[in-house]
């Protein structure tokens, strides 16, 4: 895990850049800003940009980089849900900084089936969802998982950033680069013998309004659609892992045993990090699974508030699931 602490002069320089960007674009999720973010990211201090090179290019890299120390002067209360007016026009300086960092490794995108297609998701505890395996949960530990493991066009990178964390909740990570697997287990996990269902965050009927996602999700629920849990180069494998939604076939004991072994190894190789306000954490979603410790949610407007951006290394792959090349929402 790599960590870069911003120097004072770097902070001052970045804040100035972002003030100018806010005047020009008005929102960190505006189409024009996101489209031009890779160009504006070149204005960031070279040391900051260079810190993300291993994450993007080094196959042996663990797949986690945290940039710490961006100044946060938050006057807005933590919302009680993700669907609030300002969430569609995020303009906190940290929003801009996170989009800029993310644009160094890929392209931000959203899902029509998550938070109404927003590019920047709010991760906040919500009443009534305390024990669900969702980012809006709190009382139950969020199990380690690959983000959107079921979907072929999931983000290669995920950007998490922290606005508030007074409860000092720990984020939990594990990387496949820390795990050694026997050859026979490795071979089995590379075979399409596992079923991964869409997670509940994509099955909110109030949001499923497009035919493309309806068809994709329906096809996935068919039993013959099986996945491998490992893929890519067998020397440097990638991981697809979501225990809350993964099923090993009942008639395939070998696959079931290998899955149990993998899960045990993942759980034995965790890294726990308390993200602080101003921290921006980028993970390689192919190498790293993430989760969160259980905590008692604070609903007084001052509780934990995180945000998330899905990032694709090649947005054109999902073109047939988007209504145009310019739109960055999969499933519309």
N, C-alpha and C positions, 0 to 999 in steps of 0.2 A: 504494500500500500504506500503510495506516494503522497506526501503532504507539502504544499507550498504555502508559506506564510507571507502575506503581502507586506512589503516595506511601506513606510509612511509616504515616501515620494510616489510610489506606485499607486497607492490609494488616492492620493490627490489628483494624479494624472487621470486615473480611471473615472473618478467622480466628475471631473471636468468634461471628459468625453461624453459621459452619459447625460449630463445636463444639456449639452448641445443636441444629442440624439433625441431627447425628450421634446425639445422645442421643435424639432423637425418632424417627428413621427407621431408623438402624442400617446403611443401605446407600444409596449414591448411585444405585443402579439399582432400588431398591424401587418398586413400582407407586405407592404412596402419595406418595413423595417426587417422582417424576417428574411425577405428576399435579398436584402443588401447587407445582412449581418456578417457574412463572411468577409466582405470588404472592410466594414467598420472594425471587425476583430483584428485586422492588421494594424490598427492604431493602438492596440493594447501594448503594454510593455513587453519587450521581447522575452524576458525571463518567464513571464506568465504564459505566453504562447508556447514557448519551448517546453514548458512543464507538461504539456499535453501530448507531445510527440510520442513518448513511449506507449501511452494508452492507445494511440491510433495505429502505430506501426510495429510495435514489438510483440510478437506472438508469445514470448516467454513472460511478458509483463503480467502482473497479478490481475490487472484490469480495474483498479480503483485509484482514483486521484482526487484529492481534496484540496481545494483552494480556500484558505482561511483568512479572516480578518477584514472582509469588506465591511465598511461602516454601515450600520443600520440605525436609523432614527425613525422608528415606526410609531406613528400617531394613530393609525387605524386599529380598531379592535379586531381580534380574531373572530371571523364570521362563524355563525352556527351551522352553516351549510355551504356547499360549493356553488350554489346557484344564486349568487347575489350580483347586482348590476355591475359593480366595478370589476368583477372577476373576468368579464368579457373585454375589458380594456385595461389590463394591468399596466401600471406605470410607476411602481416602486423602483427606485434605482437598482435594487438587487435583481428585479425581473430582467432589466436590460443586460446586466452583467452576466446573468446565467445564460441568456439567449446567445450573447456574444461568445462565451466560452463553449457552449454547445455547438455553435456553428463552426468551430475549429475542427471538430471531429465528424460533423455530419449536418443533416437538415432536420429541423423541427417539424413534427407533424402531429395531428390529432386523430381521434376516432369518433365517428358519428355516434357510436354506442357508448361513449364515455364522456360525461360532463358536457353534453350537447356540442361536441366537436371542438371544445376549447383546445388551444395549443399549450396553454399553461394550466395545469391541474392544481387545484387546492387539495392538500392532504391535511384534513382536520378531523378530530373526533366528532361524531354526530350522535345525538341521542337516538336510542333505539337500535343502533348498529354496534353496540359495545363489544359483542362476542362474535361478530362476523369476521370471516377471513378476507377483509377488505381494508384499504387504507383509511377508511372512515371508522374503523374499529378502535378499541382501546383496552378493554378489560382482559381480552385474550391476546396472547402472543401471536403476532403475525408470522406465520411459518415462512421459512426461507423458500424463495421461489424465483424463477425466471419471470420477468414481467411479460405478460401476455404470451405465456409459453405455448398455448394452443394455436397461435396464429402464425402462418408462414411469413407474414410481412411485419412482424413485430420489430420494434426498434433494436438496432445493434447496440445502441448506447442509451442510457437513462441518466438524466440530470436531476438530482435532488438538491434543494437548497432550503435553508432554515431561516425563517423570520423570527420565530419565538420557540423556546423550549424550556420554560421555567420548571417543568417537571423533571428535567434532565433525563428524558427518555433516551435509551440507547438504540441506535440503529445497528442491525446485525448483518454481517456480510460473510460469505464464504466463496472462495475462488477454486475453480477446478485445477488451477495451477499448483495448489497445495496438496492435491489428492493423488495418490498412487493406487492404481487398480491392477489386479492380476490379469494376465492376458485373456483368460477364458471369460472373465466378467466384462472386460473391455470389449471383446468381440460381440458378446451378447447385447450389450447396451448400444452398440452401433447398428443393431438390426431393428426393423420396424415391427416391434412386438408389444407396443404400449399405447394405451388410449389416454389422451388428454382432452378433457372437456373444456369448453369456454368457461371462464370464471364468472362469478356472479356480477362483477362490475360491468360486464358486457351484455348482461341479460335483463337489464331494466327495461321492461316493456314500454315504458313511457318514452324511451329514447330510441328504440329500434324502429326507425321510420324509413329505412332504405332497403330496397330489394336486394342489393349486392350483399349486404351483411346478413340479411335474413337467409339467403341461399347458402352463404359460406358457413354460417353457424349450423344450419340444418344438415348440411352435408357432413360436417364434423361429428355430429351426434350419431352418424351411422357407424355400426360396429366395425366395418371393414377399414375404416380410416385409422390406421395405426402409425405411430411415430417411433423413431429411435430416441433415446434419451441423451445419447452422445452423437456428434456428427462432426464433419470437417476432416482435418488431418489427424490420423490416429496417434501421431507423435505429440500433437498439440491440440487435443480435442476441445470442442465446444460442448456446452451443457444446455439441455432443455429439461427443466426441473420444476415441478409444481405439485407437491404431495397432496395438497387439498383437492386436486382435480385429476390426479393420475391414477389409472387403473391398470394393473398387470392382469392379463387374462387368467381366468380361473383354471383353464385347462393347460396353462403353460407355467409349470412350477419352476423351471429353470429361470425364466424371465422374472418371475416374482421374487426368487431368491436373490438374483443380481440387483434388482431394484432395492430390496431391503438393505443389501450391502452398501450400495451407493448412498442411500439416505443416511446410513450410520456414519459413513466417512464424511459426508457433508456436515453433519451435525457435530462431528469431532474437530472440525477445522474452521471454527468461526472466529471472526474479528468483531469486537463490539466497540462502537464509536458513539460518543455523545456529540452530536452535531450542535454547534452553537450559532446564534444569530450572525449572519454574514458568511457562513460556511456554504460553499458550493461543492457538491460531491458528484463526480461523473464516474459511472461504472460502465464496463463493457458487459452488456446484457447476454453475451454469448459465453462469457467466462465466469461471471459473478452472479450469485443468487443473493437476494436481500430479504430482510424481514425487520421486525421491530419488537422490542420487549413490551410486555403488558404494562399498563400504567392506569392510574386513576385520572380520568379526564376532568379538566377544569373548564366549566362552561360559563365563566364570568367575563368573557371577552379578552382575557389575558393569557389563555392557555396555548398549548402547542400549536404551531402553524408552520407547516412545511409546504413546499410546492414541488411539482414534478414536470419534466419535459421529456417526451419521447423523441428520440433522434434516430433517423435512418441514415445509413452510410450510402444508400442509393435509393432515393425516393422514387425514381422512375420504375422500379420493380413493381410498385403497387399502382401503376397508372390505370389499370383496368378497373380498379376499385375506387377510383376518384373521378369526379365528373369532368375535371380538366387538369392540365399540367400545372396550372397556377394554384389551384386549390390544394391544400395540404391535409385535407381530412379524408381518411380512408373510410369508405363505405357510403360516400355521398355521390 
